[in-house]
Amino acid sequence: MEDALRLTEELDAYEFLHISEEDYGKAVLLELCGDEEILDMLDGFLDWQNFGLYMMEQDGVISTQYGAIRKVEPEQSEQEAGMQLQSC
């Protein structure tokens, strides 16, 4: 009961995802690299659904009978965001 109460108090901290595993994987890779040409190049070689499932697990996405949800991370300060390294 306590977990259910805590969850209802934190509803704003979660978002509902209207996206397939395949599209989630593509969105994650695009966010990391910022280059759609890489997506096009990998399209015939990468199993996007399994990659998307793996990334959903890494990102803490939870599948329910109604769809997928994930916890929204609080906004980072500009200084922290500027210090992150970009890959690809």
C-alpha positions as CSV (number, residue, x, y, z in Angstrom):
1,M,0.0,0.0,0.0
2,E,2.9,2.4,0.8
3,D,4.4,1.8,-2.6
4,A,1.1,2.5,-4.3
5,L,0.8,5.8,-2.3
6,R,4.3,6.8,-3.1
7,L,3.7,6.1,-6.8
8,T,0.6,8.3,-6.9
9,E,2.5,11.1,-5.3
10,E,5.2,10.9,-7.9
11,L,3.1,10.5,-11.1
12,D,4.6,13.7,-12.6
13,A,8.0,12.0,-12.5
14,Y,6.9,9.4,-15.1
15,E,6.1,9.6,-18.7
16,F,4.1,7.3,-21.0
17,L,6.0,6.2,-24.1
18,H,4.0,5.9,-27.3
19,I,6.9,4.2,-29.2
20,S,7.8,0.8,-30.4
21,E,11.0,-0.9,-29.3
22,E,12.5,-0.4,-32.8
23,D,11.7,3.3,-32.8
24,Y,13.1,3.6,-29.3
25,G,16.4,2.1,-30.3
26,K,16.6,4.4,-33.3
27,A,15.8,7.5,-31.1
28,V,18.4,6.6,-28.6
29,L,21.1,6.2,-31.2
30,L,20.1,9.4,-32.9
31,E,20.2,11.2,-29.6
32,L,23.7,9.8,-28.9
33,C,25.1,10.6,-32.4
34,G,22.9,13.2,-33.8
35,D,23.4,11.9,-37.3
36,E,20.6,10.2,-39.3
37,E,23.1,9.0,-41.9
38,I,24.4,6.6,-39.2
39,L,20.9,5.2,-38.7
40,D,20.5,4.7,-42.5
41,M,23.9,3.0,-42.7
42,L,23.1,0.6,-39.8
43,D,19.5,-0.1,-40.9
44,G,20.3,-3.4,-42.7
45,F,22.8,-4.6,-40.1
46,L,21.2,-3.9,-36.7
47,D,18.3,-5.7,-35.2
48,W,16.5,-2.5,-34.1
49,Q,13.9,-4.2,-32.0
50,N,16.4,-6.1,-29.8
51,F,18.6,-3.0,-29.6
52,G,15.5,-1.0,-28.5
53,L,14.6,-3.6,-25.9
54,Y,18.1,-3.5,-24.6
55,M,18.1,0.3,-24.4
56,M,14.7,0.3,-22.7
57,E,16.0,-2.0,-20.1
58,Q,19.1,0.2,-19.6
59,D,17.0,3.3,-19.3
60,G,14.6,1.7,-16.8
61,V,11.6,1.6,-19.1
62,I,8.9,-0.6,-17.7
63,S,6.4,-2.4,-20.0
64,T,2.8,-2.6,-18.8
65,Q,-0.3,-4.0,-20.4
66,Y,-1.1,-0.4,-21.3
67,G,2.2,0.6,-22.8
68,A,5.7,1.5,-21.6
69,I,6.6,4.1,-18.9
70,R,9.8,5.5,-17.7
71,K,10.9,7.8,-14.9
72,V,11.8,11.3,-16.0
73,E,15.2,12.4,-14.7
74,P,15.3,15.9,-13.1
75,E,16.8,18.6,-15.3
76,Q,20.6,18.9,-15.2
77,S,22.3,22.2,-14.6
78,E,23.8,23.7,-17.7
79,Q,27.3,23.2,-16.3
80,E,26.7,19.5,-15.8
81,A,25.2,19.1,-19.3
82,G,28.2,20.9,-20.9
83,M,30.6,18.6,-19.1
84,Q,29.2,15.4,-20.6
85,L,31.1,13.8,-23.5
86,Q,29.3,13.2,-26.7
87,S,30.0,9.8,-28.3
88,C,30.1,8.7,-32.0
